[in-house]
Amino acid sequence: MRLLLVDDDGVNRYTVSKALQRVGYLVTEVDSGEAALERYDISDFDLVLSEIDLPGISGIEVLKGIKQQSPDAMVILMTEAAQLDMALQALRFGARDFLIKPCSSEDIQESVERGIENARSLTRRRRLLDTLERTVAELLREVSEIEDTADFDFTPGGAAIRERMPPRGNTISLGPLSVLPGKYQIESADQSIGLTPTEFDLLLYLAAHRSRVVSCHELVREVRGYHAEEAEAREVIRPHVSNLRRKLRRLGDIELIVNVRGIGYRLGELSE
């Protein structure tokens, strides 16, 4: 994993870089905010670790500039002069973590590991959505080829096939539901309802793994982006599942999520 370390203090930069290299990270060092933005623009980094109090462009400005380029970028900020408004600014602009110096190499490594895991989780989610969208696109292409043939079956049976086809565009067909990734919405018949990002990702992850029961700790890892023991994970996931079930019922009494006691959750049969 490639890290960009930004610190104008050569001693701090050296010690932090060595600590991260010892556990396997590839670290690129720069000593200013301007250099950080230039290097980030031409290279691919998994995480940025930056001092806030930099000469010229501050770490907060580095954070804002990187987030403008890559909204999902993982940025951790460090400072000795901790102030409440500074911490709030960092979180408002999307910092993954906010470390108060002096902090141990173990604290830095743990923060970086959490950030990397979160980045991996976001990547997995994007790949999941891409896979589902590609599958829908392939189905639509196959259907289009059938429609282009001269002897296409327009009998009532053929019409039934048309009704079962996934909706066109970016919509994903999920049994009786139409899922709209860009809008975080689900539709059934003439009704529509919005989901939170967690509810949306939870539904799609269960759909992608519908052939098995998914444990709660796996759902927390893949949907929320961090690790948790099963008991804690159950408490984290349960309210999201409850809210999602309630919203599905409002779309026509749809019972889609099955609780397998002591194991986790799975998606029920996707009848049309």
C-alpha positions as YAML, in Angstrom:
chain: A
units: angstrom
residues:
- id: 1
  name: MET
  ca: [0.00, 0.00, 0.00]
- id: 2
  name: ARG
  ca: [1.33, 3.43, -0.99]
- id: 3
  name: LEU
  ca: [1.23, 6.31, 1.50]
- id: 4
  name: LEU
  ca: [1.98, 10.01, 1.07]
- id: 5
  name: LEU
  ca: [3.53, 11.53, 4.22]
- id: 6
  name: VAL
  ca: [3.44, 15.34, 4.52]
- id: 7
  name: ASP
  ca: [5.47, 17.00, 7.30]
- id: 8
  name: ASP
  ca: [7.89, 19.96, 7.25]
- id: 9
  name: ASP
  ca: [9.72, 18.64, 10.32]
- id: 10
  name: GLY
  ca: [12.46, 16.37, 8.99]
- id: 11
  name: VAL
  ca: [12.88, 14.43, 12.24]
- id: 12
  name: ASN
  ca: [9.17, 13.68, 12.59]
- id: 13
  name: ARG
  ca: [8.93, 12.82, 8.93]
- id: 14
  name: TYR
  ca: [11.85, 10.39, 9.18]
- id: 15
  name: THR
  ca: [10.62, 8.59, 12.30]
- id: 16
  name: VAL
  ca: [7.02, 8.25, 11.10]
- id: 17
  name: SER
  ca: [8.17, 7.09, 7.66]
- id: 18
  name: LYS
  ca: [10.48, 4.44, 9.13]
- id: 19
  name: ALA
  ca: [7.78, 3.18, 11.47]
- id: 20
  name: LEU
  ca: [5.36, 2.74, 8.57]
- id: 21
  name: GLN
  ca: [7.98, 1.19, 6.28]
- id: 22
  name: ARG
  ca: [8.83, -1.38, 8.96]
- id: 23
  name: VAL
  ca: [5.29, -2.78, 8.74]
- id: 24
  name: GLY
  ca: [5.33, -2.92, 4.94]
- id: 25
  name: TYR
  ca: [4.02, 0.39, 3.60]
- id: 26
  name: LEU
  ca: [5.64, 2.21, 0.67]
- id: 27
  name: VAL
  ca: [6.04, 5.79, 1.89]
- id: 28
  name: THR
  ca: [6.60, 8.89, -0.26]
- id: 29
  name: GLU
  ca: [7.73, 11.93, 1.78]
- id: 30
  name: VAL
  ca: [7.16, 15.63, 1.03]
- id: 31
  name: ASP
  ca: [7.77, 18.67, 3.23]
- id: 32
  name: SER
  ca: [5.00, 21.08, 2.14]
- id: 33
  name: GLY
  ca: [1.35, 21.25, 1.22]
- id: 34
  name: GLU
  ca: [2.18, 22.48, -2.28]
- id: 35
  name: ALA
  ca: [4.45, 19.49, -2.90]
- id: 36
  name: ALA
  ca: [1.79, 17.15, -1.50]
- id: 37
  name: LEU
  ca: [-0.87, 18.36, -3.97]
- id: 38
  name: GLU
  ca: [1.58, 18.18, -6.88]
- id: 39
  name: ARG
  ca: [2.68, 14.66, -5.99]
- id: 40
  name: TYR
  ca: [-0.89, 13.47, -5.36]
- id: 41
  name: ASP
  ca: [-1.89, 14.81, -8.78]
- id: 42
  name: ILE
  ca: [0.64, 12.63, -10.61]
- id: 43
  name: SER
  ca: [0.78, 9.51, -8.41]
- id: 44
  name: ASP
  ca: [-1.63, 6.96, -7.01]
- id: 45
  name: PHE
  ca: [-1.75, 6.78, -3.19]
- id: 46
  name: ASP
  ca: [-3.92, 4.64, -0.93]
- id: 47
  name: LEU
  ca: [-3.73, 7.07, 2.00]
- id: 48
  name: VAL
  ca: [-2.35, 10.51, 2.89]
- id: 49
  name: LEU
  ca: [-0.92, 11.29, 6.35]
- id: 50
  name: SER
  ca: [-0.39, 15.03, 6.80]
- id: 51
  name: GLU
  ca: [0.69, 17.51, 9.46]
- id: 52
  name: ILE
  ca: [-1.78, 20.40, 9.75]
- id: 53
  name: ASP
  ca: [0.70, 23.16, 10.65]
- id: 54
  name: LEU
  ca: [2.63, 23.41, 7.39]
- id: 55
  name: PRO
  ca: [4.36, 26.44, 5.87]
- id: 56
  name: GLY
  ca: [2.27, 27.89, 3.04]
- id: 57
  name: ILE
  ca: [-0.67, 25.61, 2.34]
- id: 58
  name: SER
  ca: [-1.95, 24.06, 5.58]
- id: 59
  name: GLY
  ca: [-2.90, 20.45, 6.11]
- id: 60
  name: ILE
  ca: [-6.58, 21.46, 6.06]
- id: 61
  name: GLU
  ca: [-6.06, 22.96, 2.58]
- id: 62
  name: VAL
  ca: [-4.23, 19.80, 1.50]
- id: 63
  name: LEU
  ca: [-7.24, 17.79, 2.70]
- id: 64
  name: LYS
  ca: [-9.67, 20.00, 0.76]
- id: 65
  name: GLY
  ca: [-7.55, 19.87, -2.41]
- id: 66
  name: ILE
  ca: [-7.22, 16.08, -2.31]
- id: 67
  name: LYS
  ca: [-10.92, 15.58, -1.62]
- id: 68
  name: GLN
  ca: [-11.76, 17.75, -4.63]
- id: 69
  name: GLN
  ca: [-9.70, 15.41, -6.80]
- id: 70
  name: SER
  ca: [-10.75, 12.16, -5.11]
- id: 71
  name: PRO
  ca: [-13.84, 12.33, -2.86]
- id: 72
  name: ASP
  ca: [-13.14, 8.82, -1.50]
- id: 73
  name: ALA
  ca: [-9.49, 9.57, -0.63]
- id: 74
  name: MET
  ca: [-8.32, 8.55, 2.84]
- id: 75
  name: VAL
  ca: [-6.61, 11.48, 4.63]
- id: 76
  name: ILE
  ca: [-5.34, 11.46, 8.23]
- id: 77
  name: LEU
  ca: [-4.31, 14.76, 9.84]
- id: 78
  name: MET
  ca: [-1.82, 15.28, 12.70]
- id: 79
  name: THR
  ca: [-1.20, 18.32, 14.90]
- id: 80
  name: GLU
  ca: [0.39, 19.35, 18.18]
- id: 81
  name: ALA
  ca: [-1.83, 22.40, 18.69]
- id: 82
  name: ALA
  ca: [-5.18, 20.67, 19.01]
- id: 83
  name: GLN
  ca: [-8.15, 23.04, 18.84]
- id: 84
  name: LEU
  ca: [-11.83, 22.19, 18.72]
- id: 85
  name: ASP
  ca: [-12.57, 24.32, 15.65]
- id: 86
  name: MET
  ca: [-9.59, 22.76, 13.84]
- id: 87
  name: ALA
  ca: [-10.82, 19.24, 14.61]
- id: 88
  name: LEU
  ca: [-14.34, 20.16, 13.45]
- id: 89
  name: GLN
  ca: [-12.91, 21.60, 10.22]
- id: 90
  name: ALA
  ca: [-10.94, 18.42, 9.59]
- id: 91
  name: LEU
  ca: [-13.98, 16.23, 10.06]
- id: 92
  name: ARG
  ca: [-16.20, 18.58, 8.02]
- id: 93
  name: PHE
  ca: [-13.88, 18.35, 5.04]
- id: 94
  name: GLY
  ca: [-13.68, 14.56, 5.25]
- id: 95
  name: ALA
  ca: [-10.58, 13.64, 7.28]
- id: 96
  name: ARG
  ca: [-10.47, 9.92, 8.11]
- id: 97
  name: ASP
  ca: [-8.80, 10.55, 11.49]
- id: 98
  name: PHE
  ca: [-7.34, 13.37, 13.59]
- id: 99
  name: LEU
  ca: [-4.21, 12.53, 15.63]
- id: 100
  name: ILE
  ca: [-2.84, 14.64, 18.50]
- id: 101
  name: LYS
  ca: [0.96, 14.71, 18.70]
- id: 102
  name: PRO
  ca: [3.02, 13.43, 20.29]
- id: 103
  name: CYS
  ca: [1.54, 10.06, 19.41]
- id: 104
  name: SER
  ca: [3.22, 6.68, 19.36]
- id: 105
  name: SER
  ca: [4.12, 4.78, 16.21]
- id: 106
  name: GLU
  ca: [1.53, 2.18, 17.26]
- id: 107
  name: ASP
  ca: [-1.20, 4.84, 17.31]
- id: 108
  name: ILE
  ca: [-0.19, 6.03, 13.85]
- id: 109
  name: GLN
  ca: [-0.01, 2.49, 12.48]
- id: 110
  name: GLU
  ca: [-3.46, 1.63, 13.88]
- id: 111
  name: SER
  ca: [-4.97, 4.78, 12.39]
- id: 112
  name: VAL
  ca: [-3.38, 4.05, 9.01]
- id: 113
  name: GLU
  ca: [-4.57, 0.42, 9.10]
- id: 114
  name: ARG
  ca: [-8.15, 1.56, 9.80]
- id: 115
  name: GLY
  ca: [-7.94, 4.03, 6.93]
- id: 116
  name: ILE
  ca: [-6.56, 1.43, 4.52]
- id: 117
  name: GLU
  ca: [-9.27, -1.05, 5.49]
- id: 118
  name: ASN
  ca: [-11.90, 1.64, 4.94]
- id: 119
  name: ALA
  ca: [-10.41, 2.37, 1.49]
- id: 120
  name: ARG
  ca: [-10.53, -1.33, 0.62]
- id: 121
  name: SER
  ca: [-14.14, -1.52, 1.73]
- id: 122
  name: LEU
  ca: [-15.10, 1.41, -0.51]
- id: 123
  name: THR
  ca: [-13.28, -0.24, -3.41]
- id: 124
  name: ARG
  ca: [-15.13, -3.52, -2.81]
- id: 125
  name: ARG
  ca: [-18.45, -1.68, -2.77]
- id: 126
  name: ARG
  ca: [-17.66, 0.10, -6.03]
- id: 127
  name: ARG
  ca: [-16.67, -3.22, -7.62]
- id: 128
  name: LEU
  ca: [-19.90, -4.82, -6.36]
- id: 129
  name: LEU
  ca: [-22.00, -2.07, -7.95]
- id: 130
  name: ASP
  ca: [-19.96, -2.26, -11.15]
- id: 131
  name: THR
  ca: [-20.49, -6.03, -11.31]
- id: 132
  name: LEU
  ca: [-24.23, -5.71, -10.80]
- id: 133
  name: GLU
  ca: [-24.48, -2.96, -13.42]
- id: 134
  name: ARG
  ca: [-22.43, -4.99, -15.92]
- id: 135
  name: THR
  ca: [-24.70, -7.99, -15.34]
- id: 136
  name: VAL
  ca: [-27.77, -5.87, -16.04]
- id: 137
  name: ALA
  ca: [-26.12, -4.40, -19.15]
- id: 138
  name: GLU
  ca: [-25.33, -7.89, -20.47]
- id: 139
  name: LEU
  ca: [-28.93, -9.00, -19.89]
- id: 140
  name: LEU
  ca: [-30.22, -5.96, -21.72]
- id: 141
  name: ARG
  ca: [-27.83, -6.59, -24.62]
- id: 142
  name: GLU
  ca: [-29.03, -10.19, -24.90]
- id: 143
  name: VAL
  ca: [-32.66, -9.05, -24.83]
- id: 144
  name: SER
  ca: [-31.92, -6.43, -27.49]
- id: 145
  name: GLU
  ca: [-30.46, -9.11, -29.75]
- id: 146
  name: ILE
  ca: [-33.62, -11.19, -29.30]
- id: 147
  name: GLU
  ca: [-35.82, -8.19, -30.09]
- id: 148
  name: ASP
  ca: [-33.87, -7.55, -33.30]
- id: 149
  name: THR
  ca: [-34.70, -11.00, -34.72]
- id: 150
  name: ALA
  ca: [-37.59, -11.11, -37.20]
- id: 151
  name: ASP
  ca: [-39.41, -14.01, -35.53]
- id: 152
  name: PHE
  ca: [-39.50, -12.53, -32.02]
- id: 153
  name: ASP
  ca: [-42.34, -14.06, -30.04]
- id: 154
  name: PHE
  ca: [-45.01, -11.44, -29.39]
- id: 155
  name: THR
  ca: [-47.41, -13.96, -27.89]
- id: 156
  name: PRO
  ca: [-48.70, -13.45, -24.32]
- id: 157
  name: GLY
  ca: [-45.88, -15.73, -23.18]
- id: 158
  name: GLY
  ca: [-43.36, -13.50, -24.90]
- id: 159
  name: ALA
  ca: [-44.89, -10.45, -23.24]
- id: 160
  name: ALA
  ca: [-44.39, -12.10, -19.87]
- id: 161
  name: ILE
  ca: [-40.69, -12.39, -20.66]
- id: 162
  name: ARG
  ca: [-40.62, -8.66, -21.36]
- id: 163
  name: GLU
  ca: [-42.24, -7.91, -18.01]
- id: 164
  name: ARG
  ca: [-39.55, -9.85, -16.16]
- id: 165
  name: MET
  ca: [-36.67, -8.04, -17.85]
- id: 166
  name: PRO
  ca: [-34.70, -5.58, -15.68]
- id: 167
  name: PRO
  ca: [-35.57, -1.91, -16.22]
- id: 168
  name: ARG
  ca: [-33.31, -0.06, -18.64]
- id: 169
  name: GLY
  ca: [-30.70, 2.53, -17.67]
- id: 170
  name: ASN
  ca: [-28.80, 2.41, -14.39]
- id: 171
  name: THR
  ca: [-31.61, 0.63, -12.55]
- id: 172
  name: ILE
  ca: [-30.87, -2.79, -11.04]
- id: 173
  name: SER
  ca: [-33.64, -5.37, -10.97]
- id: 174
  name: LEU
  ca: [-33.97, -7.21, -7.66]
- id: 175
  name: GLY
  ca: [-37.03, -9.48, -7.68]
- id: 176
  name: PRO
  ca: [-40.08, -7.21, -7.30]
- id: 177
  name: LEU
  ca: [-37.85, -4.20, -6.71]
- id: 178
  name: SER
  ca: [-36.09, -1.71, -8.93]
- id: 179
  name: VAL
  ca: [-32.91, -0.41, -7.28]
- id: 180
  name: LEU
  ca: [-31.59, 3.02, -8.27]
- id: 181
  name: PRO
  ca: [-27.89, 3.24, -7.25]
- id: 182
  name: GLY
  ca: [-27.41, 6.92, -8.04]
- id: 183
  name: LYS
  ca: [-30.44, 7.96, -6.01]
- id: 184
  name: TYR
  ca: [-30.26, 5.47, -3.10]
- id: 185
  name: GLN
  ca: [-33.88, 4.56, -3.86]
- id: 186
  name: ILE
  ca: [-35.90, 1.42, -4.34]
- id: 187
  name: GLU
  ca: [-39.16, 1.18, -6.28]
- id: 188
  name: SER
  ca: [-41.96, -1.34, -6.50]
- id: 189
  name: ALA
  ca: [-44.93, -0.85, -8.83]
- id: 190
  name: ASP
  ca: [-45.72, 2.88, -8.59]
- id: 191
  name: GLN
  ca: [-44.16, 3.41, -5.17]
- id: 192
  name: SER
  ca: [-40.68, 4.69, -4.32]
- id: 193
  name: ILE
  ca: [-38.76, 5.03, -1.08]
- id: 194
  name: GLY
  ca: [-35.31, 6.36, -0.14]
- id: 195
  name: LEU
  ca: [-32.64, 4.37, 1.71]
- id: 196
  name: THR
  ca: [-29.68, 5.50, 3.76]
- id: 197
  name: PRO
  ca: [-26.28, 4.58, 2.24]
- id: 198
  name: THR
  ca: [-25.86, 1.83, 4.86]
- id: 199
  name: GLU
  ca: [-29.31, 0.35, 4.15]
- id: 200
  name: PHE
  ca: [-28.64, 0.54, 0.42]
- id: 201
  name: ASP
  ca: [-25.22, -1.16, 0.65]
- id: 202
  name: LEU
  ca: [-26.64, -3.77, 3.05]
- id: 203
  name: LEU
  ca: [-29.42, -4.71, 0.62]
- id: 204
  name: LEU
  ca: [-27.04, -4.97, -2.35]
- id: 205
  name: TYR
  ca: [-24.44, -6.96, -0.43]
- id: 206
  name: LEU
  ca: [-27.08, -9.51, 0.62]
- id: 207
  name: ALA
  ca: [-28.30, -9.60, -2.99]
- id: 208
  name: ALA
  ca: [-24.79, -10.27, -4.30]
- id: 209
  name: HIS
  ca: [-24.43, -13.16, -1.80]
- id: 210
  name: ARG
  ca: [-28.01, -14.41, -1.94]
- id: 211
  name: SER
  ca: [-26.93, -18.06, -2.13]
- id: 212
  name: ARG
  ca: [-25.71, -18.10, 1.48]
- id: 213
  name: VAL
  ca: [-26.22, -16.72, 4.97]
- id: 214
  name: VAL
  ca: [-24.01, -13.68, 5.67]
- id: 215
  name: SER
  ca: [-22.71, -13.22, 9.22]
- id: 216
  name: CYS
  ca: [-23.14, -9.90, 11.03]
- id: 217
  name: HIS
  ca: [-19.40, -9.31, 11.39]
- id: 218
  name: GLU
  ca: [-19.01, -9.74, 7.62]
- id: 219
  name: LEU
  ca: [-21.80, -7.22, 7.02]
- id: 220
  name: VAL
  ca: [-20.16, -4.70, 9.35]
- id: 221
  name: ARG
  ca: [-16.82, -5.20, 7.59]
- id: 222
  name: GLU
  ca: [-18.19, -4.91, 4.06]
- id: 223
  name: VAL
  ca: [-20.97, -2.35, 4.60]
- id: 224
  name: ARG
  ca: [-19.65, -0.19, 7.43]
- id: 225
  name: GLY
  ca: [-15.96, -0.57, 6.66]
- id: 226
  name: TYR
  ca: [-14.46, -1.81, 9.94]
- id: 227
  name: HIS
  ca: [-13.99, -5.00, 11.94]
- id: 228
  name: ALA
  ca: [-16.17, -5.98, 14.89]
- id: 229
  name: GLU
  ca: [-16.74, -9.12, 16.93]
- id: 230
  name: GLU
  ca: [-19.95, -10.97, 16.10]
- id: 231
  name: ALA
  ca: [-21.80, -9.89, 19.26]
- id: 232
  name: GLU
  ca: [-20.98, -6.22, 18.67]
- id: 233
  name: ALA
  ca: [-21.67, -6.59, 14.95]
- id: 234
  name: ARG
  ca: [-25.17, -7.91, 15.65]
- id: 235
  name: GLU
  ca: [-25.96, -4.79, 17.67]
- id: 236
  name: VAL
  ca: [-24.59, -2.59, 14.87]
- id: 237
  name: ILE
  ca: [-26.44, -4.31, 12.01]
- id: 238
  name: ARG
  ca: [-29.77, -5.07, 13.73]
- id: 239
  name: PRO
  ca: [-31.22, -1.52, 13.62]
- id: 240
  name: HIS
  ca: [-30.23, -1.09, 9.95]
- id: 241
  name: VAL
  ca: [-31.92, -4.38, 9.06]
- id: 242
  name: SER
  ca: [-34.99, -3.38, 11.07]
- id: 243
  name: ASN
  ca: [-35.26, -0.03, 9.28]
- id: 244
  name: LEU
  ca: [-34.72, -1.67, 5.88]
- id: 245
  name: ARG
  ca: [-37.43, -4.26, 6.58]
- id: 246
  name: ARG
  ca: [-39.86, -1.53, 7.62]
- id: 247
  name: LYS
  ca: [-39.23, 0.39, 4.40]
- id: 248
  name: LEU
  ca: [-39.67, -2.75, 2.29]
- id: 249
  name: ARG
  ca: [-43.02, -3.42, 3.95]
- id: 250
  name: ARG
  ca: [-44.14, 0.09, 3.04]
- id: 251
  name: LEU
  ca: [-43.50, -0.82, -0.59]
- id: 252
  name: GLY
  ca: [-46.12, -3.53, -0.56]
- id: 253
  name: ASP
  ca: [-45.55, -5.80, 2.42]
- id: 254
  name: ILE
  ca: [-42.32, -7.17, 0.92]
- id: 255
  name: GLU
  ca: [-40.57, -9.64, 3.26]
- id: 256
  name: LEU
  ca: [-37.15, -10.00, 1.67]
- id: 257
  name: ILE
  ca: [-34.57, -10.25, 4.49]
- id: 258
  name: VAL
  ca: [-34.46, -13.50, 6.46]
- id: 259
  name: ASN
  ca: [-32.88, -13.73, 9.91]
- id: 260
  name: VAL
  ca: [-31.06, -17.04, 10.47]
- id: 261
  name: ARG
  ca: [-30.81, -17.12, 14.24]
- id: 262
  name: GLY
  ca: [-27.28, -17.30, 15.61]
- id: 263
  name: ILE
  ca: [-25.70, -16.98, 12.17]
- id: 264
  name: GLY
  ca: [-26.75, -13.83, 10.31]
- id: 265
  name: TYR
  ca: [-29.00, -12.77, 7.45]
- id: 266
  name: ARG
  ca: [-29.80, -13.87, 3.93]
- id: 267
  name: LEU
  ca: [-32.03, -12.64, 1.14]
- id: 268
  name: GLY
  ca: [-35.31, -14.48, 0.69]
- id: 269
  name: GLU
  ca: [-36.69, -15.77, -2.60]
- id: 270
  name: LEU
  ca: [-36.83, -13.03, -5.24]
- id: 271
  name: SER
  ca: [-40.21, -13.74, -6.74]
- id: 272
  name: GLU
  ca: [-41.46, -11.40, -9.48]
...
